[in-house]
Amino acid sequence: WTTSNGHPLPPGPPAEPFIGHIRILPSQYQWKTFAELGRKYGDIVYMHIFGRPMIVLNSILSATELMVERGANYSDRPRLVLLSEIMSWDSFLTFLPYGDRFRKYRRLMQQHFNSTAVNKFKPLQIEETHRFLKNMLDSPEQFERHIHLLNASTMMMVTYGHRVTTESDEYVRTAERAIELTVEAGSPGTHLVDFVPWLRFLPTWMPGAAFKRYAFKIRRLVRDMLDIPVNRLKEDMASKTARPSFASALLNAYEQQQTVDYSHEEDIKGVTAGIFGGMNLTQAVLMSFVLAMVLHPEAAAKAQKEIDAIVGHDRLPDFHDREYLPFVDCVMKETLRWNTPVPLGIPHRAMNSDIYRGKCIPAGTMVIANIWKMMRDEQFYLEPERFQPERFQCADSRNATLDPKSAIFGFGRRVCPGRFFSDNGIWLAMVCLLATFDFLPPIDDDGREVMPKPGFQSGFTSHPMPFKCRISRRSERAALLVRQAPTEQ
Ligand code: HEM
C-alpha cells in the first residue's frame, strides 16, 4: 500500500476487505501473535480494523524513536468511545487525550512522585511492609490476600491518608468492581461502538443497547471512585483528623489558592484516582516474585546470602541497604522482565501523519508497544524464557542486557508517573520477604514436593495463574524481628 503522500505504509499481513485484520487478532495473548507477525514483517507491523490504522512496535528501538524522540506527536491516547466517553474513564489521567488538561495532571503527579519527592513516602512504605510481614507470619498461606492489602493500604495512605484494614474497604471494593466489570466488557477499543460511534446515541431501552446499560452501571462506579475518597478526606480535613497525603496537599493548595494551575476539585479527583491501576500492577509483580522464588530456590538462596552478609540477623532490611545488595536488584529486574506486568502497555495515538524509516504512519494511528516481546529480545537477553537474575550482573557484549525498567513502565511523555514510587515499594517488599521467609513448593499426598507450573493470565495486565506454595519463616530470630518491627507512625 502507498499513501497519498507517496510513502508506503509499514509492512503487515494481508487484510480482508472492510473488516481489515480483525480476524487475525486473537482475543487472548495478543502479544504472542504480534511477536510472530514481527518475525515475519519486521519490528513495526501495520494493521487496520474497520479502516482504523494501528501499528505494533516490537523493538525498544522503534518504541524509543517514535514514542520518546517524537513524543510531541505520539503522546495522545486513542479515542475509546465505550471506555472513555460512555463509561467515563476519561476523567482519569491514564485515558486523557494529550492537551492542556493532560499536562496539568502530569505536572501534579510529577511534583509529588518524581525520583526525589518519593523519598517522603519511604517511612510509610516501611510501616506498611512491616504490617504485611506480620500478616505473613500469622497466615502465610494467605499470601495473596496479604499482598493485596499491602498494595491497597499503601496506595490509599499515600493518596488519601486512608488506612485499608480489610478487603471489604468501601473504596477498594468500588474501584475493583469498576475495573472488573470494565475488563469483562472486552479489550479497550475493540467494541462495535468504538468503530461505529453513533451507536452511543441509541436510547438505553432499545434492543441492541445492552452495552450502554452495562456501561452506565460502570459509569456510576467510576463516579464513586472519584467522589468517595475525596469527599471522605474533605470531612476529615474539616474535623482536623486527616493525615497528610497527596490529595490533602492538592486540596490545601486549592483552598488557599496557592496555585492557579488547577481550577476545579474535579481535577484533584481525576489526578488522584489514577493511582488505582498502580495497585493492581504491584500485585502482579509481587505474585510473580513469589512464584519465581518457589521455582528458583537457587536464586532465592543467593539473594538471602547477600542479605544476611550485609543486613545481619539483628534488624530488618531498609532502604539504605539497597546499594549494597546488587543481587537483590538483579532478582527484581529479572522478575519484571520474566512477567512483564502490562504486556502491551497502554496504546498511544499519532496525532499527525509521520514518515519513519521511509514508511508513512497515518494521522490517528493507534500505536501499541509490545513490551512483552521487547523483554524477550535475544539481542539483549540470551535464553529469554529462562529466569536468570545473573544476566544483569555481567552485561558483556555476549549478554548485553537492557534494564527492564526502561520499557515496562511505558514510554515518552506518557511513561508511568508512579514508577519511582513502585520501584521503592516493590524492592522493599521483596528484600523483606527474602530476609524473613523461605518459599517452597507444595507437597502432594505422597509427601513429595511438586513444583507449580508457571503460567500467566491473558489480559490487559499479566498476573500469574493461581498457584500453591509453602511459605515458612526462615528462623525464630527472623520471626521475632518481624513481631518487634514498629508499625505505628
Ligand atoms: C509495577 C508497577 C507499575 C507498572 C509496571 C506500571 C506501568 C505503566 C504503564 C506501562 C503505563 C502506560 C505508559 C504509556 O502509556 O506509555 C502506566 C501509566 C500510568 N501509571 Fe503506572 N505502572 C505501575 C505502577 C504505578 C503506580 C504505583 C502508580 C501511581 C502512583 C501508577 C500510575 C500511573 C498513571 C497515572 C499512568 C497514566 C499516565 C499517562 O497516561 O500519562 N502506576 N503505568
Residues whose N, C-alpha, C, O or C-beta is under 5 A from the ligand:
A	BS01	HEM	L93 T94 F95 G274 I275 G278 L281 T282 V285 P341 V342 G345 I346 I408 F409 G410 F411 R413 R414 V415 C416 P417 G418 S422
